Amino acid sequence: MSQAYLFACVLAALLPASSAFARAPIALPLAPERAAAVDAAVQAEMQKEQVVGMAIGIIEKGQLTYLKGYGLADREKNMPVTTETMFRWASCTKPIAAIAALQLAEKGQLDLDADVRKYVPEFPDKGVVITSRKILCHQSGIVHYNNGKVIRTKRQYSAPHPFSDPVVSLDNFKDSPLLFKPGEKVSYSSFAYLLLSAVVERAGKGKFADQVKERIANPLGLTTLQPDYQWVNIANRAAGYALKDGKVVPGTNTDQSWKWGGGAYISTIGDFAGFAEGLINGKLVNKETEARMWEPQKTNDGKTTDRGLGFELRIKDGQLIQVFHDGKQEKTRTDFVIYPRKNNSVVVMTNSEWVNPYTFSTLIYTTLSKP
């Protein structure tokens, strides 16, 4: 073990815990040789896949051990990715919405098996009961972006940013027909999680963003986690890139904040990792809720799925091997993978839209597992 490594460990132990590092201090950083192996593996794969920019976080035995940025956050401005770069979470926002809902259920403020119209009567009656539980495990029957007919409610709005209210944002899909009766099968839906955001807002008697801040961000010390409002000047936003005809080009940059719990949040890699660390260490929900949250849900006919409540699951030989979620959106691809049996996690954020971040999280975990 090198003297530099020992010095870093001692220094981390002696430094006072400041609010800036409250989310998940690196108390025991990766040994230099392990960090170098991770860097080499990530950089080689980035070059192979023409990745513009990427950030990673590593958690081992419940402790954050590594944060690193690679490449460029903005190629045109030659701005490097650092641990302060802000990446969109995309669909990795859904676990945030799930936690917010499950916290309310713990308090008796939200009945997961009640009709969502109990809380949001503005959502049209579809002739069947849609529950928060069915939304959480993607069995609601609500349409996604392109797997069925999407009908948008057309009306005039007086507010400058009307979709900053999740109930109003339901206009983006609420008149669309269901794909199937709730519980019949699994069908992924970001629109359904937008509806869940409205349910959380009503059941929790407060703005969705405020509830997330008070019950998730603040307890974990996530100081940069926030809605990605396009009209707000958020420093250090990463630019996005697309791959067209083999050439890397700047991507589009439209407002995604109307998606709310379906994919509207942004933060640094540190806060992304801090959320995973909070999940691993049981800081957000109690043990009973966690067990239900990470339990494979069943369809109405009793078929076991690979979905928990807000999370995807990998089961092997009856054992829970991975809890994870990924995100795909313009300007970003994201992924966090939790290995609950070892309390380990790898999180990845990139601004290169063609990249599969799970490739990198698996590569990193494999590299760390080598003797």
Disulfide bonds with the S-S distance in Angstrom:
none
